[in-house]
Amino acid sequence: MQPASTSARSAVVALLGRRGIKRREVVNAILERDDPAAGIEILEQHLRETEGLFHESSLSELLEYAEQQIVAWEDAGIGVHTCFDPDYPQQLRDIREMPLVVFTRGSLADDARAVAVVGTRRASDEGIQRTRHIAQMLAHNGITVVSGLAEGVDTAAHQTALDLGARTVAVIANGVDQCYPRSNLGLQAEITQTGLILSEYLPHVRPAKWQFLERNAIMSGYAAATIVVEANERSGTRTQVQRALEHGRPVILLDNVLSVSWAKDAATRPNVQVATNLTDLQDVINELLTVPPLATEHLPSASPIFA
């Protein structure tokens, strides 16, 4: 793709705040034309249709304001990565929900070997234990632990990775300068220091229920595979499983999750595997990521963990 001008980057940021803009159509136009300037033209057309005679002055003002925002965000340590920037996460480029822009805090890295560990916010003690063992296994083998910074399973996955000095990525449903839940404010700050906070939402945007469903799609796309530790019938984890399968990403269900009807149905789908113990899980991860056999010397025996 052609190099992006400052105006092209400003245009796609400005489009995020406009009502009636279908982001996927903008992404498609930019990719099909192989030209970041398509974003400027789409913004101009939108203003012409909504503001009429004075659209040119509005375009100039919007681009200038968006440029100022980008500079301010970057000065505050927030990364702004448009879909045509070379540092845009590569694994998000091939999903249907590919964001126009992602915002980050922390360090970008090649997270091709990343696995999402997800589950219910109201995790049982056994669920938390299983999460910790799984995150430990991934961490000891240099696999990035991805989750959503929610309470329960997500928190246990992130914290275990951090405790072991491993990389963890939190995909969140609000601006990267916001924190939800507030109880994870310290955890989010710690992840920022050694890992990555990633969001498709503009800084200052607060969480909303529907945004968590969109967040799950981005988390699924970012990770090479998803492990579901614990869930219930109404769990948002169901959305992540659906999106992962749509993206062609493998899903691994722990056997206890099969008590949930949607998980039992999912287990019959291609690209879904069930793990009954830690050894099973290791074997599946080995196959999916085509890495050397996972180290086991730091791990407790498999049987008690999934009993």
Backbone torsions as a table, in degrees:
resi	resn	phi	psi	omega
1	MET	NA	149.0	179.2
2	GLN	-62.9	150.4	176.0
3	PRO	-58.9	144.3	-177.9
4	ALA	-90.9	136.7	174.7
5	SER	-80.9	165.7	175.7
6	THR	-58.5	-39.1	-179.6
7	SER	-65.2	-37.7	179.8
8	ALA	-65.0	-42.0	178.1
9	ARG	-66.2	-40.5	179.3
10	SER	-64.5	-36.0	-177.7
11	ALA	-64.3	-44.2	-177.8
12	VAL	-70.0	-32.3	174.5
13	VAL	-66.3	-41.9	178.4
14	ALA	-63.3	-35.6	-179.7
15	LEU	-65.0	-27.7	-179.7
16	LEU	-61.1	-30.1	-176.7
17	GLY	-95.4	8.6	-176.4
18	ARG	-101.2	129.9	176.2
19	ARG	-71.6	143.8	177.5
20	GLY	88.1	-3.8	178.7
21	ILE	-87.0	126.9	176.2
22	LYS	-96.0	107.8	-171.3
23	ARG	-60.0	-37.9	-177.9
24	ARG	-63.1	-36.9	178.6
25	GLU	-66.1	-36.5	177.6
26	VAL	-66.2	-46.1	178.4
27	VAL	-58.1	-46.4	-179.1
28	ASN	-60.6	-42.7	-179.3
29	ALA	-63.1	-42.9	-179.9
30	ILE	-64.7	-44.3	-177.6
31	LEU	-70.7	-42.0	-178.5
32	GLU	-65.0	-38.0	179.5
33	ARG	-84.6	-13.4	-177.4
34	ASP	55.8	40.6	-173.9
35	ASP	-148.4	111.9	178.5
36	PRO	-58.1	-25.1	-178.7
37	ALA	-64.5	-14.0	177.1
38	ALA	-59.6	-30.6	178.1
39	GLY	-64.1	-38.1	178.1
40	ILE	-64.0	-44.1	-178.5
41	GLU	-65.1	-38.4	178.7
42	ILE	-66.3	-42.3	177.8
43	LEU	-63.0	-43.1	179.4
44	GLU	-62.8	-43.6	178.7
45	GLN	-62.4	-41.7	178.7
46	HIS	-61.5	-43.5	179.8
47	LEU	-67.5	-37.5	178.7
48	ARG	-61.0	-40.5	-177.5
49	GLU	-76.1	-28.3	-175.6
50	THR	-101.0	-25.1	-175.7
51	GLU	-122.0	-7.1	171.6
52	GLY	63.6	-124.8	-169.0
53	LEU	-55.8	-34.6	-173.0
54	PHE	-100.1	22.7	-175.1
55	HIS	-65.1	-30.8	-177.5
56	GLU	-66.3	-42.6	178.3
57	SER	-68.5	-36.1	177.2
58	SER	-63.6	-39.7	178.8
59	LEU	-61.4	-46.7	179.9
60	SER	-60.6	-43.3	-179.1
61	GLU	-66.8	-42.1	-179.9
62	LEU	-64.3	-44.1	179.7
63	LEU	-63.1	-41.4	179.8
64	GLU	-65.3	-43.6	-179.8
65	TYR	-65.0	-43.3	179.9
66	ALA	-63.1	-39.2	177.9
67	GLU	-62.6	-41.9	178.5
68	GLN	-64.0	-39.5	177.4
69	GLN	-61.8	-45.7	-178.7
70	ILE	-59.8	-45.2	179.1
71	VAL	-61.2	-44.7	-179.3
72	ALA	-64.1	-42.2	178.9
73	TRP	-63.9	-45.3	-179.0
74	GLU	-66.1	-35.4	175.8
75	ASP	-64.7	-27.6	179.7
76	ALA	-89.0	6.5	177.3
77	GLY	88.0	15.4	178.4
78	ILE	-98.7	123.9	177.2
79	GLY	-81.6	139.0	178.1
80	VAL	-120.6	114.3	-172.5
81	HIS	-125.6	105.6	179.1
82	THR	-82.1	163.0	-174.4
83	CYS	-64.8	-12.0	178.0
84	PHE	-108.5	7.8	175.7
85	ASP	-83.0	144.4	-178.5
86	PRO	-65.6	-21.9	-178.7
87	ASP	-93.7	7.2	176.0
88	TYR	-64.8	135.5	-178.0
89	PRO	-54.5	119.4	-173.1
90	GLN	-60.6	-37.5	-174.6
91	GLN	-69.7	-14.7	177.3
92	LEU	-85.4	-10.1	-175.3
93	ARG	-72.9	-18.7	-175.2
94	ASP	-110.0	19.7	176.5
95	ILE	-108.7	151.3	-177.3
96	ARG	-60.1	-34.3	-176.9
97	GLU	-89.9	19.3	-178.6
98	MET	-44.8	118.0	-178.4
99	PRO	-70.5	148.9	172.5
100	LEU	-61.8	-42.3	-176.4
101	VAL	-140.9	142.1	166.8
102	VAL	-120.8	147.2	-179.6
103	PHE	-114.0	141.6	-175.4
104	THR	-136.6	155.6	165.3
105	ARG	-134.2	131.7	-175.9
106	GLY	114.2	-151.3	-174.3
107	SER	-115.7	128.0	172.5
108	LEU	-72.8	149.8	178.0
109	ALA	-155.7	165.3	173.7
110	ASP	-76.7	98.1	-176.5
111	ASP	-100.5	40.6	177.6
112	ALA	-61.2	-31.1	176.6
113	ARG	-99.6	72.5	179.6
114	ALA	-129.8	140.4	-179.4
115	VAL	-130.6	132.0	177.3
116	ALA	-84.6	132.5	176.2
117	VAL	-116.4	112.7	-170.9
118	VAL	-134.7	164.8	178.4
119	GLY	170.3	-167.7	-172.9
120	THR	-70.8	151.6	173.4
121	ARG	-71.1	-30.1	-179.7
122	ARG	-97.8	60.4	-175.6
123	ALA	-71.4	145.0	174.5
124	SER	-76.9	167.8	176.4
125	ASP	-59.7	-39.5	178.9
126	GLU	-65.2	-39.3	178.5
127	GLY	-63.4	-40.6	177.9
128	ILE	-65.2	-41.0	179.2
129	GLN	-62.6	-44.5	179.8
130	ARG	-63.2	-41.8	178.9
131	THR	-58.7	-45.5	-179.1
132	ARG	-63.0	-41.7	178.8
133	HIS	-64.2	-40.6	-179.5
134	ILE	-67.3	-47.0	178.9
135	ALA	-62.1	-36.1	177.5
136	GLN	-62.8	-45.6	179.2
137	MET	-59.4	-46.5	-179.7
138	LEU	-64.8	-45.8	-176.9
139	ALA	-60.9	-42.6	-178.2
140	HIS	-67.8	-11.6	180.0
141	ASN	-114.0	18.3	174.3
142	GLY	70.1	23.0	179.0
143	ILE	-97.4	127.8	-179.5
144	THR	-66.9	132.1	178.4
145	VAL	-94.6	117.4	-178.4
146	VAL	-108.3	137.1	173.9
147	SER	-158.0	-171.4	-169.4
148	GLY	-112.4	11.2	176.0
149	LEU	65.3	12.8	176.6
150	ALA	-78.3	170.8	175.3
151	GLU	-68.7	167.3	176.0
152	GLY	81.4	-126.2	-175.5
153	VAL	-58.8	-45.2	-177.5
154	ASP	-58.3	-48.9	-178.3
155	THR	-60.1	-44.3	-179.6
156	ALA	-63.5	-38.5	179.9
157	ALA	-65.3	-49.6	179.7
158	HIS	-61.3	-47.9	-174.3
159	GLN	-64.7	-38.4	178.9
160	THR	-63.4	-44.1	178.2
161	ALA	-60.5	-45.1	-179.8
162	LEU	-62.6	-42.9	-179.1
163	ASP	-60.3	-27.7	-179.0
164	LEU	-96.6	5.6	179.7
165	GLY	72.1	23.4	-178.3
166	ALA	-97.4	164.6	179.7
167	ARG	-80.5	136.8	174.5
168	THR	-138.1	143.9	-178.2
169	VAL	-121.8	128.2	176.9
170	ALA	-107.5	120.2	175.9
171	VAL	-99.9	117.6	-169.3
172	ILE	-116.1	165.1	-173.5
173	ALA	-106.1	27.6	179.0
174	ASN	-153.4	178.4	178.6
175	GLY	-61.3	151.3	-176.6
176	VAL	-71.1	-10.3	175.1
177	ASP	-96.3	6.1	175.3
178	GLN	-111.5	162.4	176.8
179	CYS	-135.9	130.1	173.6
180	TYR	-143.3	128.9	-3.7
181	PRO	-74.7	159.9	-178.2
182	ARG	-62.5	-25.8	179.2
183	SER	-63.5	-17.0	-179.8
184	ASN	-102.7	19.2	179.7
185	LEU	-58.2	-46.1	179.3
186	GLY	-66.6	-39.0	178.5
187	LEU	-63.6	-43.2	179.0
188	GLN	-61.7	-41.4	178.7
189	ALA	-63.5	-38.9	180.0
190	GLU	-67.4	-41.2	177.6
191	ILE	-62.0	-39.6	179.6
192	THR	-58.5	-34.7	-177.2
193	GLN	-70.4	-35.1	-173.2
194	THR	-124.7	-12.1	-177.7
195	GLY	-129.7	-132.9	-174.5
196	LEU	-149.1	135.1	167.7
197	ILE	-106.0	129.9	-175.4
198	LEU	-133.9	138.3	179.0
199	SER	-150.8	151.6	173.4
200	GLU	-95.1	1.0	-176.4
201	TYR	-97.8	145.4	178.5
202	LEU	-57.5	144.4	172.3
203	PRO	-52.1	147.6	-179.4
204	HIS	82.7	-9.4	178.1
205	VAL	-73.4	129.1	179.4
206	ARG	-87.6	159.8	-177.2
207	PRO	-69.4	147.9	173.2
208	ALA	-138.6	154.0	-173.1
209	LYS	-55.0	-46.2	-176.5
210	TRP	-67.4	-24.5	-179.9
211	GLN	-68.9	-27.7	178.5
212	PHE	-67.4	-34.0	177.3
213	LEU	-67.4	-41.2	176.3
214	GLU	-66.4	-37.6	177.7
215	ARG	-57.8	-40.9	-179.4
216	ASN	-61.2	-35.7	178.3
217	ALA	-65.6	-40.7	179.4
218	ILE	-68.9	-40.8	178.7
219	MET	-62.4	-42.4	177.6
220	SER	-60.6	-43.3	-179.5
221	GLY	-67.8	-34.4	-178.1
222	TYR	-70.7	-34.7	-175.5
223	ALA	-89.8	150.9	177.3
224	ALA	-77.0	-21.0	179.3
225	ALA	-161.0	161.3	178.6
226	THR	-123.7	130.6	173.3
227	ILE	-107.5	125.6	177.5
228	VAL	-101.8	116.6	-174.9
229	VAL	-86.9	-46.1	-175.2
230	GLU	-157.7	141.0	-177.2
231	ALA	-156.4	169.2	174.2
232	ASN	-130.4	-179.8	-174.0
233	GLU	-60.2	-34.4	-175.3
234	ARG	-104.7	13.0	-176.0
235	SER	-65.2	138.8	174.5
236	GLY	-64.8	-14.1	177.0
237	THR	-59.4	-28.2	178.3
238	ARG	-57.9	-40.3	178.8
239	THR	-63.1	-40.8	179.5
240	GLN	-62.5	-41.3	178.1
241	VAL	-62.3	-44.9	179.3
242	GLN	-60.5	-46.6	-178.4
243	ARG	-66.7	-40.1	179.8
244	ALA	-59.1	-43.3	-179.5
245	LEU	-68.3	-36.5	175.6
246	GLU	-63.8	-33.7	-179.2
247	HIS	-82.4	-5.2	-176.5
248	GLY	77.0	19.7	178.6
249	ARG	-93.9	135.5	-179.9
250	PRO	-65.7	151.1	176.5
251	VAL	-124.7	135.4	176.6
252	ILE	-119.6	121.2	178.4
253	LEU	-103.0	131.9	169.8
254	LEU	-71.4	147.6	-170.6
255	ASP	-59.4	-29.9	-179.7
256	ASN	-66.6	-22.3	-178.8
257	VAL	-70.7	-18.8	-176.8
258	LEU	-68.4	-7.6	174.1
259	SER	-71.8	-14.0	178.1
260	VAL	-91.8	132.5	-171.2
261	SER	-60.9	-43.3	-177.6
262	TRP	-68.5	-31.9	177.9
263	ALA	-70.7	-38.9	177.4
264	LYS	-61.4	-39.9	177.0
265	ASP	-66.9	-42.1	-178.7
266	ALA	-62.2	-33.2	-176.6
267	ALA	-62.7	-17.5	179.2
268	THR	-88.7	-6.0	-176.2
269	ARG	-83.2	150.7	172.6
270	PRO	-60.5	148.8	177.3
271	ASN	76.2	11.7	175.5
272	VAL	-117.8	130.5	178.1
273	GLN	-126.3	155.4	-179.9
274	VAL	-114.4	131.8	178.5
275	ALA	-109.3	126.6	-179.8
276	THR	-99.7	-14.7	176.2
277	ASN	-155.7	174.5	-174.7
278	LEU	-66.7	-31.9	177.7
279	THR	-64.1	-43.3	175.4
280	ASP	-55.9	-47.1	-177.2
281	LEU	-63.0	-42.2	176.9
282	GLN	-59.2	-44.4	-179.2
283	ASP	-62.5	-42.2	-179.9
284	VAL	-64.8	-45.0	179.8
285	ILE	-63.1	-41.0	176.2
286	ASN	-54.8	-46.2	-177.2
287	GLU	-68.7	-42.4	-176.0
288	LEU	-69.2	-40.6	-175.3
289	LEU	-96.7	-2.6	-178.7
290	THR	44.0	54.8	178.8
291	VAL	-112.7	166.0	174.2
292	PRO	-58.4	156.1	-179.3
293	PRO	-49.1	138.0	-177.2
294	LEU	-68.0	142.3	179.2
295	ALA	-69.7	141.8	-179.3
296	THR	-121.4	-3.6	-173.2
297	GLU	-67.7	-22.0	-179.2
298	HIS	-92.6	0.0	-170.5
299	LEU	-106.3	146.5	171.7
300	PRO	-70.1	167.2	-178.8
301	SER	-61.9	152.4	-172.0
302	ALA	-71.0	-41.0	-168.5
303	SER	-56.5	-48.2	-176.9
304	PRO	-64.1	-26.8	-173.6
305	ILE	-68.1	-38.6	-176.1
306	PHE	-110.5	19.2	-179.1
307	ALA	-71.5	NA	NA
